[in-house]
Amino acid sequence: MLVIKIGGGAAIGEGGYTNFAADLAGIEEPVVLIHGGNAEFSELSRRLGMPPRMITSSSGRVTRYTDAPTMDAMLMAYCGKVNKRLVSTLRAAGVNAVGLSAIDGGIAVGRRKPVLRCAEDGKPKVLRDDHAGTLETVDPSLLRLLLDNGYVPVLTPPALGEEGVPINVDGDKLALELATVLRADGLLFFSDTPGLLRDRDDETSLIDEIDASSPESALATAKGRMVVKVEAALGAVERGVGRVVFADGRIATPIRAALSGQGTTVRRTRATVTL
Amino acid sequence: MLVIKIGGGAAIGEGGYTNFAADLAGIEEPVVLIHGGNAEFSELSRRLGMPPRMITSSSGRVTRYTDAPTMDAMLMAYCGKVNKRLVSTLRAAGVNAVGLSAIDGGIAVGRRKPVLRCAEDGKPKVLRDDHAGTLETVDPSLLRLLLDNGYVPVLTPPALGEEGVPINVDGDKLALELATVLRADGLLFFSDTPGLLRDRDDETSLIDEIDASSPESALATAKGRMVVKVEAALGAVERGVGRVVFADGRIATPIRAALSGQGTTVRRTRATVTL
């Protein structure tokens, strides 16, 4: 069983979906697909005259403030346009796709802070009605039911908040949690880079493989957001996912390439597994 | 088993969803919910600077031209905002809702005309890439799987076209076809009127009941779009649906009210059934 996350950057657009669809049509293994939609979300927000409001949390993290109209735009971009265009492309290629958000069937529940103390443009603020949150629990029952009956679930954030409002949760985190609870053989992350790079500005600086038994050297060279990715991948392998691959979503047969070793593979080496 | 269609007019908004959610939470019968989204679609189109292009077909029918950007707006309004806000409201009320479009799992397939000869602003035109179409086939397998496992499917147009593009199909037609193939005990249509009216401008002119065994008098008084609705309801009853009710979606317990006889009920009278 594979969990495949397709990033929502502009570089993987409708042409990219066609590549994924053709590739998936030839794979017999059960698959859960998870996608982002950030490029479409930004474009829609801009067209609706809703520029991002960036806020800084008390811990110094900079995020986009998600009020109710912003959440509506997110629902429209992620669950409307991206999810249904992707499902249409997959179905046309013969993949028995079913599009869902993590709200549906209680797949994921998140939690938000009812009152958010933060800074906006350097000024302290107290904001209410934020729809950003953290993933709390996942329930794979609906996904298992669909997989057992030959469907390919195509899943997108948001999740459902405890009070019944949609909550913007991180798509990578959602993929990691689901891959773990479903005990996936592989978890593939596709984005607009060839994999994890030693130097983010140099696509030739690809890290081929990280051995989860001795990850120190990989962590020593990792920087910024890459540290988070490596740590999350190591955690997933630790908790039973066969391997995690960070791979290029812009190429012709992205899934086959990732499964055959292109990109960065994180796994325990065979020697360690047999110990 | 009930099939319930909630109209997409502005009068049934998020307040209305809360009423439906509370009402559904108390119903033990399996339910498929189908919703529209026309008010949200129009509002989004207006905000995106995409006014409707009205075209007249060779048969004289006036419809909205649905090019690819218009279809994207439809996906965003119907499958994004309306579907996921409704599912969130239902889940918060304890209903185990799963939001889907008719594209997902091959629920409905439609057909479009690749080349459309029509008139726009009185001038003859040949338009390509129209995403409006007619419903061809429905496949209730996914809905049955969900119903058998305790989920409440929440379904919206569009359907999938044969070439893999989304097709705008009529939500009432979709509800009728699914109620028929699922052999529903009841098919309830909720809109912003108390039911079928003899005089559309007079809400007191409600038709209480239409006997499907002798519909002549109802058809004699029906006018315009009401004729289409009455004929469709009669057809559904003819093909095995228990009863069709046209009822008010703006009231506090809309489903209970419709089931208890408020609105217009179309069915065979008991005497005829026992013949």
Interface residues (C-beta under 8 A of the other chain):
Chain A: L44 R47 L48 D72 L75 M76 A77 Y78 C79 G80 K81 N83 K84 R85 V87 S88 T89 R91 A92 A93 N96 A97 V98 G99 L100 S101 I103 D104 G105 G106 L142 L145 N149 Y151 P158 L160 E163 G164 V165 P166
Chain B: L44 R47 L48 D72 L75 M76 A77 Y78 C79 G80 K81 N83 K84 R85 V87 S88 T89 R91 A92 A93 N96 A97 V98 G99 L100 S101 I103 D104 G105 G106 L142 L145 N149 Y151 P158 L160 E163 G164 V165 P166
